[in-house]
């Protein structure tokens, strides 16, 4: 699929504006509120993080929901857990991958739905230190490595869904899973949350699949976080599944704010058209799986990674990109290669991402065409892993261009190179003072003319970067 680049030549404000107001706005509108004062201000600056799904399920190399999908009995899964021995795990090496990729924070599964803790837990001996021959606290080692590297460190915790502990929420296929839900909350859910907050002091807690959650229970979980570390930020999956977030009513959003939720977590692999909150995040897989799947080699290219990152930032969000290490503790080589390639792009163009904000321009692109069978496979996998059904209109786009900005600067991300001058409308309240490519070390000026609200840019014949050539337009 190839976008006709000649359509870039005449881009009217009506086709590109993100703002619904009829009033003419600056191309990089001032934020409606001061985003630097919130607890989640660091997330808005960071923009890009690494998600890590890793646990006993990696042994079966078939994703993180394998216990549920194949209905493995609790005792059988425990036998597998007792042999978990990831001898090649190296926390410093993992964090180096994230840092080289340009990622500013890490979120790792401290306990997924299988109930197994990847930390040294005194609440339950069903953990990586007490239950396995490995005998090492994975979370502690990663915490120390992140601190050394200057990377924010956060923990995913499945607060209600637990397929091991009697009474944990979620589907049940084994008598051993039956029990009292409140007993699970009192004996494991809340006590383990207290443990990870106290022992590892995470910058954020990433809750998930809030089965059986009530406002009263939500306040209990939030209260534990605030009592131990008031600055730790928490996501909306404390109370709502990711696929519910886009449909929340104003009073529900207000209820989340009153509860102390800091940022919205959208549906897995979904980039929303816009968000009603200052702080939001979406998570994406680097291939098609969260937990390691040996049969999934459908890796996103560096260009696809950068394009999705730019799209998220252009809409005001943060991008959490997942890797699924093997049972030995190794991040797959193709994942590392593609992340590092995207990281090389960020070394040159980072100012167009970190702390950048939306503009009036939506960019331009065509929907990626996939077969009905491929679409059904995606939806089936999403339903099986709790993501739920996608909203209509949520389809991946192959962009010709996108835009991000900050005060005094507009960044045009050119993924497909125009063969004629680029014409943009909407500069009625801005005076363009210059233009140059971020990839040009000399920052040589690019020719342009401005007539009223119309900007015409004379581009060279070839792109400077095959991934994404960024043109910085300075404004006054």
C-alpha positions in Angstrom: 0.0 0.0 0.0 1.4 3.4 -1.0 -0.2 6.8 -0.2 -0.3 9.2 -3.1 2.2 11.8 -1.8 0.8 14.5 -4.1 -2.2 14.7 -1.8 0.2 16.3 0.7 0.3 19.4 -1.4 -3.0 21.0 -0.3 -3.9 20.2 3.2 -6.7 22.4 4.5 -7.3 23.1 8.2 -10.6 21.3 8.0 -8.9 18.1 7.0 -6.1 18.3 9.5 -7.4 20.1 12.6 -7.7 18.2 15.9 -9.6 21.1 17.5 -13.4 21.2 17.2 -13.6 24.9 18.1 -14.4 27.2 15.1 -11.9 29.8 16.5 -8.5 29.9 14.7 -5.9 28.4 17.0 -2.1 28.3 16.9 -0.7 25.3 15.2 0.7 24.1 18.5 -2.1 25.0 20.9 -1.2 25.8 24.5 -2.3 23.0 26.9 -5.7 23.6 28.5 -4.1 23.0 31.9 -0.6 23.0 33.4 0.5 19.4 32.9 3.8 19.9 34.8 2.1 19.9 38.2 0.4 16.5 38.2 1.8 13.3 39.7 1.9 11.9 36.2 3.9 14.8 34.8 6.9 12.6 34.4 4.9 10.2 32.2 3.9 13.1 29.9 7.6 14.0 29.5 8.8 10.4 29.1 6.4 9.3 26.4 8.0 5.9 25.8 8.3 2.9 28.0 9.0 -0.8 27.9 6.4 -3.3 29.0 7.7 -6.7 30.1 5.5 -9.8 30.3 7.5 -12.6 31.9 6.8 -15.4 34.2 6.3 -19.2 34.5 4.1 -19.1 31.4 7.2 -18.3 29.3 8.2 -22.0 29.9 5.4 -23.1 27.6 6.3 -20.4 25.0 2.6 -19.9 24.1 1.7 -16.5 25.6 0.8 -15.4 29.1 -2.8 -16.7 29.1 -1.8 -20.3 28.3 -2.8 -21.6 31.7 -6.3 -20.2 31.2 -6.7 -21.0 27.5 -5.6 -24.7 27.8 -7.1 -25.1 31.3 -4.0 -26.4 33.0 -4.8 -27.7 36.4 -3.4 -25.7 39.3 -1.2 -28.6 40.6 0.2 -29.2 37.2 1.1 -25.5 36.7 2.7 -25.5 40.2 4.9 -28.4 39.1 6.1 -26.4 36.2 6.6 -23.3 38.4 8.8 -25.4 40.7 11.2 -26.0 37.7 11.4 -22.4 36.5 15.1 -21.5 36.3 15.9 -18.5 34.1 19.7 -18.8 34.4 20.4 -16.3 31.6 18.4 -13.5 33.2 20.5 -10.3 33.4 18.7 -7.2 34.8 21.4 -4.8 33.6 21.3 -6.2 30.1 17.5 -5.9 30.0 17.6 -2.3 31.2 20.4 -1.5 28.7 18.0 -2.7 25.9 15.4 -0.3 27.1 17.9 2.6 27.5 19.4 2.0 24.0 15.9 1.9 22.6 15.3 5.4 24.0 12.7 4.2 26.5 12.4 6.2 29.7 10.5 3.8 32.0 9.8 0.1 32.4 6.7 -1.7 33.6 7.1 -5.5 34.4 4.6 -8.1 35.5 5.2 -8.6 39.3 2.2 -11.0 39.4 0.2 -11.9 36.3 -3.1 -13.7 36.4 -1.4 -17.1 37.0 -0.8 -15.9 40.5 2.9 -16.5 40.5 5.0 -13.7 42.1 8.2 -12.6 40.3 9.4 -11.2 43.6 10.4 -12.3 47.1 7.0 -12.4 48.8 6.4 -13.1 52.5 2.6 -13.2 51.8 2.8 -16.3 49.6 5.6 -18.7 49.0 4.4 -19.1 45.4 7.1 -16.9 44.2 10.3 -16.9 42.2 12.6 -16.9 45.3 10.9 -19.6 47.5 9.3 -21.8 44.9 12.0 -22.2 42.2 15.6 -23.3 41.9 16.4 -19.8 40.7 16.2 -18.3 44.2 16.7 -14.7 43.0 14.4 -11.7 43.4 13.9 -10.6 39.8 12.0 -7.4 40.7 14.7 -6.3 43.1 17.5 -6.8 40.5 15.5 -4.9 37.9 14.8 -2.1 40.4 18.5 -1.7 41.1 19.4 -1.8 37.4 16.8 0.9 36.6 18.0 3.1 39.4 21.5 2.9 38.1 20.4 3.7 34.5 18.1 6.5 35.4 15.0 4.6 34.2 11.6 4.9 36.0 10.6 1.5 37.4 6.9 0.4 37.6 5.1 -2.8 38.5 2.2 -4.5 36.9 0.0 -6.2 39.5 -3.1 -8.3 38.7 -5.2 -7.1 41.6 -8.2 -9.4 41.5 -7.7 -12.0 38.8 -5.6 -14.9 40.2 -5.9 -18.5 38.8 -3.9 -20.0 41.7 -5.2 -18.7 44.9 -8.7 -20.0 46.1 -11.3 -17.3 45.5 -9.2 -15.2 43.1 -11.4 -13.6 40.3 -11.5 -14.9 36.8 -12.8 -18.1 35.1 -12.4 -21.3 37.0 -11.8 -24.9 35.7 -10.3 -26.5 38.8 -11.8 -27.2 42.2 -8.6 -25.7 43.7 -9.5 -22.3 42.4 -12.8 -22.1 44.2 -13.0 -20.0 47.3 -14.1 -16.7 48.8 -13.1 -13.6 46.8 -12.9 -11.4 49.9 -10.5 -13.9 51.5 -8.3 -13.6 48.4 -8.3 -9.8 48.7 -7.6 -9.9 52.4 -4.9 -12.6 52.4 -3.1 -11.9 49.1 -4.3 -9.1 46.9 -3.9 -6.2 49.3 -1.0 -7.6 51.3 1.1 -8.2 48.2 0.3 -4.8 46.9 1.7 -3.4 50.2 4.8 -5.6 49.8 5.7 -4.4 46.4 5.1 -0.7 47.3 7.2 -1.0 50.4 10.1 -3.1 49.0 10.5 -1.7 45.6 9.0 1.9 45.7 7.8 1.8 42.1 7.1 5.0 40.2 3.8 3.5 39.0 1.5 0.6 39.6 -0.2 -0.9 36.6 -3.4 -2.6 37.6 -5.2 -4.9 35.1 -8.5 -6.9 34.5 -10.5 -5.4 37.4 -13.0 -8.3 37.7 -15.3 -7.9 40.7 -14.0 -4.5 41.6 -16.3 -2.1 43.4 -15.8 1.6 44.3 -15.2 0.6 47.9 -12.6 -1.9 46.9 -11.0 0.6 44.5 -10.6 3.0 47.4 -9.0 0.4 49.5 -6.4 -0.3 46.8 -5.8 3.4 46.1 -5.5 4.0 49.9 -2.8 1.4 50.2 -0.8 3.1 47.4 -1.2 6.6 48.9 -0.4 5.6 52.4 2.9 4.0 51.4 4.0 6.3 48.5 1.8 9.3 47.7 3.8 10.0 44.5 3.3 6.5 42.9 0.9 6.9 40.0 -1.9 4.4 39.2 -3.8 3.6 36.0 -7.5 3.4 35.2 -7.5 -0.4 35.1 -7.8 -0.3 38.8 -11.5 0.1 38.0 -12.2 -0.3 34.3 -11.0 -2.7 31.6 -9.0 -1.1 28.8 -11.8 -1.6 26.2 -14.2 0.3 28.5 -12.1 3.5 28.8 -13.2 5.1 25.5 -16.9 4.7 26.4 -16.7 6.2 29.9 -19.2 8.9 30.7 -18.0 12.2 32.2 -19.3 11.2 35.7 -17.3 8.0 35.5 -14.2 9.8 34.5 -14.8 12.2 37.4 -15.2 9.2 39.7 -11.7 8.0 38.6 -10.2 11.4 39.4 -11.9 11.5 42.8 -10.5 8.0 43.5 -7.0 9.1 42.8 -6.4 7.5 39.4 -3.6 9.3 37.5 -3.7 8.1 33.9 -6.0 6.3 31.5 -4.9 2.9 30.1 -6.6 2.3 26.8 -7.4 -1.1 25.2 -4.5 -3.3 24.3 -3.0 -2.4 20.9 -5.4 0.5 20.5 -4.5 4.1 19.8 -7.5 6.3 20.5 -8.4 9.2 18.3 -8.2 11.5 21.3 -8.4 11.4 25.1 -10.4 13.5 27.6 -7.6 13.3 30.2 -4.3 15.1 30.4 -2.4 11.9 31.0 -2.9 8.6 29.1 -1.1 5.6 27.8 -1.6 2.8 25.4 0.2 -0.5 25.3 1.3 -2.4 22.2 3.1 -5.6 21.4 6.3 -5.7 19.3 5.0 -8.8 17.6 1.6 -10.4 18.2 2.2 -11.7 21.8 2.6 -10.3 25.2 4.2 -13.3 26.9 6.8 -15.2 24.9 5.5 -17.2 22.0 8.0 -19.1 20.0 5.8 -19.3 17.0 5.2 -15.6 16.7 7.9 -14.0 14.5 5.7 -11.2 13.1 8.0 -8.4 14.4 7.2 -4.8 13.9 9.8 -3.0 11.8 11.7 0.0 13.3 9.7 2.2 11.0 6.4 0.8 12.3 7.6 1.2 15.9 8.5 4.9 15.3 5.3 5.5 13.4 3.1 4.2 16.2 5.2 6.1 18.8 4.8 9.3 16.8 1.0 8.8 16.4 0.6 8.3 20.2 2.6 11.4 21.0 0.8 13.4 18.3 -2.4 12.7 20.2 -1.0 13.5 23.6 -0.3 10.1 25.0 2.5 7.8 26.2 3.5 4.6 24.4 4.2 1.4 26.3 5.8 -1.2 24.0 6.0 -4.9 25.1 8.7 -7.5 25.0 8.2 -11.1 26.1 11.5 -12.8 27.3 12.1 -16.5 27.0 12.0 -18.9 30.0 15.7 -18.7 30.1 15.5 -14.9 30.7 16.5 -13.7 27.2 14.8 -10.9 25.2 14.5 -12.3 21.7 17.2 -11.0 19.3 14.8 -9.6 16.7 13.1 -7.5 19.4 16.4 -6.1 20.5 17.5 -5.3 16.9 14.3 -3.5 16.0 14.2 -1.6 19.3 17.8 -0.4 19.0 17.2 0.7 15.4 14.2 2.8 16.6 16.5 4.0 19.4 19.0 5.3 16.9 16.3 7.4 15.3 15.4 8.8 18.7 19.0 9.9 19.4 18.6 12.3 16.5 14.9 13.2 16.7 14.1 12.8 20.4 13.1 16.5 20.9 10.1 15.7 18.6 9.0 13.0 21.0 10.0 13.6 24.7 7.7 16.1 26.2 6.2 16.9 22.8 2.5 17.7 22.5 -0.4 17.6 20.0 -0.9 20.1 17.2 -3.9 21.1 15.1 -2.8 18.6 12.4 -4.0 15.0 12.3 -1.5 14.0 9.6 -2.5 11.9 6.7 -2.5 8.1 6.1 -4.4 5.2 4.7 -5.9 2.4 6.7 -3.8 -0.8 6.5 -5.8 -3.4 4.7 -5.9 -6.9 6.3 -8.0 -9.9 5.4 -11.2 -10.9 7.3 -9.4 -14.0 8.6 -6.5 -11.9 9.9 -9.0 -9.5 11.6 -10.9 -12.3 13.2 -7.6 -13.9 14.5 -6.7 -10.6 16.1 -10.1 -10.2 17.7 -10.1 -13.8 18.9 -6.7 -13.3 20.6 -7.9 -10.0 22.1 -11.0 -11.6 23.6 -9.0 -14.6 24.9 -6.5 -12.4 26.7 -9.1 -10.0 28.2 -8.6 -7.1 25.9 -12.2 -7.3 24.7 -13.8 -6.2 21.5 -12.3 -3.3 19.6 -14.3 -0.1 19.0 -15.5 0.5 15.5 -13.1 2.6 13.4 -10.0 1.5 15.2 -7.7 0.4 12.4 -4.0 0.7 11.9 -2.9 3.4 9.6 0.2 3.7 7.3 0.9 7.4 7.6 2.5 9.6 5.0 3.1 12.2 7.7 2.2 13.2 11.2 2.9 16.2 13.4 4.1 16.9 17.0 5.0 20.1 18.6 6.1 22.2 21.6 6.1 25.9 22.3 7.7 27.7 19.4 8.3 24.5 17.3 6.3 22.3 14.9 7.7 18.9 14.0 6.6 17.4 10.7 7.3 13.7 10.6 7.6 12.6 7.0 7.3 8.9 6.5 6.7 9.1 2.8 8.6 11.7 0.8 6.6 14.2 -1.2 7.6 14.8 -4.8 6.4 18.5 -4.8 6.4 21.4 -2.3 4.4 20.7 0.8 1.6 23.2 1.5 0.0 23.5 4.9 -2.8 25.8 6.0 -3.7 27.0 9.5 -0.8 29.3 10.4 -3.0 32.4 10.7 -1.8 33.0 14.3 1.8 31.9 13.8 4.7 33.5 12.1 7.1 30.9 10.7 10.7 32.0 11.4 12.7 29.1 10.0 12.8 25.4 9.0 15.5 22.7 9.2 15.8 19.0 9.5 16.7 17.4 12.8 18.8 14.9 11.0 20.9 17.6 9.5 23.9 18.2 11.8 24.5 21.7 10.3 20.8 22.6 10.6 20.9 24.2 7.1 17.8 26.2 6.5 15.0 24.7 4.3 13.3 27.1 2.0 9.7 28.2 2.7 7.3 30.9 2.1 4.3 32.0 4.2 1.4 33.9 2.8 -1.1 34.6 5.6 -2.1 31.3 7.1 -0.5 29.2 4.3 2.9 27.7 4.5 4.7 26.3 1.5 7.9 24.3 2.1 10.4 23.4 -0.7 11.8 20.0 0.2 14.9 18.4 -1.2 14.5 15.5 -3.7 15.4 12.8 -1.2 14.6 12.0 2.4 17.3 12.3 5.0 16.0 9.3 7.0 14.2 6.2 5.6 12.4 5.7 8.9 11.0 9.2 9.5 12.6 12.5 8.4 11.6 15.2 10.8 11.3 18.8 9.7 11.4 21.4 12.5 9.4 24.5 11.7 10.2 27.4 14.2 7.4 29.7 15.2 6.9 33.1 16.7 
